[in-house]
């Protein structure tokens, strides 16, 4: 049996627009806020009041379009609330309204806008579930709130993105100091649902009027700076400048081009020889991902992989790279060059979003390769994903005979505990430390320490970026026998690498 809905009360309903204004007034009345933050909230309320008399109540145009009308439907009330329901920060609507009001008029006052984007947030959702993902957002919001304090207005823009509005004033920290404080909140791992999660963020900052005289322009500049920071991948913040603008636009352009790059066979591998320095003989190769675009030129491998990780294409393209590299190793074997060890880089997303051990086993079987023919190179950032599943994957790979190497050892989030927890075989001394040899005493001390530690632990060592005979000779004195670098060869295409192997074979005494 259905019952009729009781009649509506005689007074006018409270609209979402009116509710938002009331929430803003309540927030303004809080005694816990500084005068500057209270002023930002007042500006947001005034912007909404002014917008109610214009068609569509437009707050900010462009990519972040937000409207609020007096007759907004009920199902949009949540969107128009002054605070984000998950994190408790100011809502997207409130942030955009405050930004619009502050930049209203011909004379744009100085303003700093920080755009914060959590790195690899999708991985947390995919691996641990949305409940854990939500807790990560809540924890990130709390840390940001604490870092910003009364120095600005902090809000959630969407998903894993946050905005911070900072109006510089007398006696307040400069925007650069605030950006540094925001970056530091991600130095400490998050402890969520019994998991120790390393959460990094890309932070871009743009200041008006130099980086934009309108909300749209300032938002775009902060976004471009954020994308620049994301490409760097070092956890530091990035101020908007012309280089950021070019790089950010290039990243956006990349998203479209990369979608079809593999299908159009524009991605390819080069192979850099790994050489036994004692006898100048090639004993292995590192497969390097390359893409030479007609418009953008050739992208560096590190930047390309980082971009692929962010947009999610790394799983598909990483699988292609692994299979292609193994196919080439089998081809060289079949040409009579023996079983060279092929090194392939593996990133965090491949480790956590696919059954890597099973896939490696399939590919090795397809080309009749033993596990000893493959070396997987893992960055220290990848090893941060320290879970039971990761440990199982590494153990399974080692049981196949696959070599596990830590790439650029000492350059990332170093922890000697990695060497105890993970069954690695090889440490690779990064070019950053090799470059200073033999002049730099600090680099010499680091290379010596890595080599001795590896020897004590029964691990192999490979030196990267060897460019001069002096570097080679010093590394040999330290006990390093295998290296790669321009002293021997850059990355070569498969045919050039084959010619090198053929020349080496012909040069050997018969």
N, C-alpha and C positions, 0 to 999 in steps of 0.2 A: 504494500500500500504506500502510495506517495503522498507527501504532505505539501501543501502550498508554502512557498517561501514567505516569511513574515514581511510585511511592508517596510520600506526603507524609512528611516527616521526623517522627520520633516526638515531638519537642517541640511545645508549643502554638504556634500561629501568632501572629505579632505583629499585633494589631488596629490599625485606624486610630486609635482612641482612645489606645492605648498608644504608638503611634508619635508622636502629637502631644505627649503628655506628655514623651516622651524628647527631642523636639526643643526643647521649652520648657526642660527642664533643661540641655541643651547651650547654649542661648542665654544662660541665666542665668550660666553659668560663664565667659562671655566677659569678658576683662579690659578690653575696649574700652568697656564700657557704664558709665554713671554709676550710682550707687547708686539714684537715683530710677527710672531706666528698668528696672534689674534688679528693683526692687521691683514695678513694674507687671507684668513677666513672671512674677514669683513669684505675684502675685495671680491672674493668668490660669491658671497651672498649678493652683493650689489650687482655683480655681473648677471646673476640669474634674474634679479628683479628687472634689470634693464632689458634682458633678452625676452622677457615675457610679453613685451609689447611689439616684438618684431616677428615677422613671418618665419616659422620654423624654429625660432629660438636658437639660432645657431651660435655655438660657443667657439668651436675651433674647426676650421675647414681642413680639407686634405685627408691624409691617411687616418687621422683620428677624429672622425666626425661624431659629435655628440649633440643631441637635441633634447630639449625639455620643454614641453608645452603644458598649459594649464589643464588641458583635457586629455593628458596622457593616459592610455589604457592601464588597467590594474596590473596586467602581466609585465609591465615595465617598471614597476615600483622598485624592485631590487636594484635595477640598473641605475636608478636615479637617487639612491640613498647617498648620504654624505660620507659614509664609511664603508669600506670593503667588508662584507660579512665574514670572510674567512680570516683575514689577518688583523682586522680592526684599524688598519691604516685608512687615510683619506681615500675616497673612491676615485676612480678615473674621472668621473664627472666633476668632482670637487677640484681635482688638480687642474684639469683643463680650464675650468671656470676661473680659478685663481690666476692661472697663467695669462688667460685672455684679458682679465681686468687689469693686471699689473702692466701689460704691454699696450694698453689702450691709449690712443692719442698719438700726436706727432712726436712728442718728446718721450722716447722710451727710456725708462730708468734702468740703471745697471741691474742685471739679474743673472744668476747662474742656474742652469738647469742640468741636473745629472740624470742620465739614463742608465739604469742598472739592469743587466740581463744575466740570469743564472746560467752557467755553462752546463751542458749535458743534462738538463733537468728531465728531459724525456726518458733518459736512461733510468732515473730513479722511479718514475712511474711504471715503466715497462718491466723493470726487474723486481721491484718491491711492492707495486700496487699503488693506486691513487691515494689511499689513506696515508701511506708513508710520504708520498709526494706532497700531500697537503701539509703534513707536519714539517716538511722541509721549508715550505713557503712560510708557515707560521714562525718558525725559528729564524728564518732569514729576515722577516719583517720585524721581529723583536730586536734583532741585532742592529738593523738599520735605524729603527726608532731610537735606540739607545745612542747610536753614533751621532745622529742628527740632533737629538735633544731639542732645545729651543732655538736652534740656529736655522731652522727652515721648516718647510712643510713636506712631509714624506707620504707618498701614496702608492697604491698598486695600480699600474697602468692596465695590465692584462696578463693572464697566465703567469709566467715567471719573470715578468718585467715590472720594474718599479721606477718611479720618478721622484726626484727631490728638487724642490724649489728653494733657492737660497738668495735672499736679498742682502748683499753686503752692506754693512753699516758700521758706524763708529763703535769700537770696542768689541767687534765680532771677528771670528776667524775669517781669514781670506778663503775664497772658494777652493783654492788649491789645497789648503789645510783640511777643509771638510772632505774633499775628494779622497785625500790620503787616509783620513779616518774611516771613511766608508770602505775603502779597499781593504783595510786591515781587519775588518770584522769577519772576513772569510779565511783568515789565517788559521783559525782553530777548527778542527773537524767537528761536524755536527754529530751528535749522538741521538739517533731517532729509532725508536722501536727495537732497541738492542743492537742496532747497526752503527758502525763508525763510518760516517760518510764524509768524504772530502768534497766540499762544495766550493767551486770557484765562480767568480763573476766577472763579466766584462762591463767596464764602467766608462761611459763617455760623458764629457762635460762640455757645454757650450755656454758662452756668456753673451748677453745682449749689451749694447746694440751691435758689437762687432760681428757676432756669428748669426745675427738675425734681428730684424726689427719688427717681426710679427710672430705670433705663436707658432704658425706653421713652419716658418723659417728656422726658428730656434729649436723646435722639436726635430726637424730634419737634420740640423747640424749636430745635435746631441746623439741622434741615432747613428749618423755616419761616424762620429768619434767612437761610439760604442762598438761598431763593427770593426773599426781599426783595432781597438783593444782586444776584441775577440780573435782577430787574426794573429795578433802578437802572442796571445795565449799565456802571458806571464803573470796574470792576476793583478797587474797594475792598471791604473786609470789612464785615460787618454784625453787630452784637451783637443778640442776641434781646431784644426788648421787646414791649410790647403791640401797638405798631404793626406790628411784624414778624409777630406772631401773626395779626393781622387780615388783613394783606396776603397772607401765605403761605396762609392758608385760602381767601382769595379767589382766589388763583392756581389752587389745586387745583380749586375750584369752576368756574373758567373753563374748565379743560380739558374738563370734561363739557359745558358749555353751548356752547362754540365748535364742538364737533363737529357740531352741528346748526344753528348760527346762520345760516350762508350758505344752507343748504337751506330754512330757515324765513323767509328774507328779512328777518332782523333786522339784518344788516349793511347799511350804506348809505354813500354818498359825499356829502360836502358840498363846495362849491366856493368858495374864497376868492379874491376878485378881485385881480389884479395890475394896478396902476394906473400910468399915465404921470402923474407928479406935476405935470408942467408944465402939463397941460391938464385934469387930473382925468378922464381917460378910461380905461376898462377895456380893457386890451390882452391879457389872458390870465387864466388861472385855475389855482389849484393844487387838485388833487383830494385831499381829506382823508378817510381811512377813519374811520367812526364806527360805534359800536354802543351803543345805549341799551337796557340790560337792565332789566326791571321790578324786579329785586331789587338789582342792583349799581349801577344808574344808568349814566351815560354815561362810557365809558372814554376817556382821553386817547389821541390817535393814537399817540404815541411808545410809551407803555406797551403798547398793544394790539399794535402791530407787533412789539415786542420779544418779547412772549409768543408770538405766532404763529411767529416765527423759532425759538423754542426748541422748540415742540411739532411743528414741521414743516408746519403748515397754511399757512404763508406762500406756498408755491408755488401752491396752488390758489386761495387768496383773493387773492393778488397778481395772478394772471392775470385773475381776475374784475374786480378794480379797474381794471387797465389797459384791458381791453376796454370796461368800462362808461364809463370816462372818455372814451375815444375815440368811443364811440357818442354821448355827450352833445356833444362838440365838433362832430361831424358834424350833430347835430340843430340846434345854434345856427347853423351855417353855412347849413343848409337853410331856417332861418327868416329869413335875410337879414341876420344880424348880422356877416357877414364871417368870416374864418378866425382865430379866437382861438387862441393857443397854449395847449395843455393841459399842465400840469406834473403828473407822477406820480412818486411816490417808489418807488425800487427798492432792495431790500436785498441783502445779500451772498448769501444762499441762492438768490435768483432768478438772480443772476449766475453762480453756480458750478454749480447743479444743473439748469439747463435751457438750451437754445439760445435765449438771450434775443433775439439779433438776428433769428433766423428767426421767432420768435413775434411780435415787433414788426412785422416785415414782413407777416405774415399779417393782423394786426389792421388795420394801415393800409390794406391792400388791400381788406379786407372793407368798410370804410366810405369808401373812395375818398378817403382823406386823404393829403396830401403829408407827407413826413417833417418838414418845417418846422412842422407843426401840433402836434408832440409835443416836450415837454421831459422828459427823465428826470433826476430829482434823486437824487444819490448822496451818501451820507454819507462822511466821511473814513474811517470804520470799514470801509465797503464797499471803498474804494480800497486798503485794506491787502492785499486779495486780488490781489497783483501777480504774475500769471503770464502766460505767452505766450497762453493761451486768453482771459484777460481783455483783453489788448491787442487781440487779433483781434476780439473782440466789440465793443469801443469803436470800432475803425476801421470795422467794418461798419455800425454805427449812424450814424456821422458821414457815411459815404458815402450813406446814405439821406436825409440832411439833418436827422436828429434832433439836437436840442440837448442837450448834456450839461452839467449844472450840479452844482457841489459845494455841497451844502446845509450851512448853519451853518459856513461856512468859518472855520477858526481855533479852533473849539470842541472838536474831536476830537483824534486823534493826528496833529497837524499836521506836514506835511512839504512844503516848497516844491518838493521833487523831484516831487510829484504833478503839478504844473503842467507839468513837462518831459516826464514819462513818458506822461501821459494826454491825449488830444485834447479837453479840456473847452472849453466856450464861455462859461460863466457862473459867477461866484462869487456866492454868496448870503451877505450879512452877517447873521449870526444875531441874534435878538432880545436875546440876552445882552449884546451890545455896543451895540445901538441903544437899549436901555432906559435906559442912563445918560446919554444925550444930552439936552440940551447941557451938563449940569452937570459930568460926569465928564471930566477931562482925559485920563485913561488910555483911556477908551472912544473919545473923539474921536481920539486918536492912532492907535488900532487901525483905526477906520473910515477914517481918512485914508490910512493905509498900504495897506490892502486896495484902496481905490479907485485910488490911484496905481499900484500894482503891476498891477492889472487893466488899467488904461489902457495901461501900457507893454507889456503882453503881448497887447493887442488883445482882451481879454475883456470881456464885459458884466457888469454888477453889478445885483443886486436886493437891496433892504433888506427884512428881515422884522421884524415886530413894531412897526411905526410906529404910535404911538398919539396923538401930539400934533402940533399945527401947528409947534411949535418944532423938533421932531425932523425934520419934513418940510422945513422951511426950511433947516436946517443941512445935511441930506443933499443938497439941491439945490445948495447952495453948494459942496459937495465934488464935484459932478458926477454924483451918483447920480440917475437920472431915473425909475426904476421901483421900486415898493415895494408891500408888502401889509401889512395890519395893521388893528387895530380903528378907526383914524382913518377908514378907508374902509369896511370891512365885515368881520364875522367870516365863518366858513364858512357859506354859504347853500345851501339845497336848490336843485334845478334850476329850479323854478318861480320862486323868489324871485330867483335870478340872472338869469333871463330878463326879469323885470320891471325889474331894474336896467338891463339892456342896452336895453330898450325906452325907459325914461325918458331914458337918455343920448342915444339917437338922436333923440328928440323935442326934446331941449333944444338940439341943435346948430343953428346958424344955417343957414337954407335959402338 
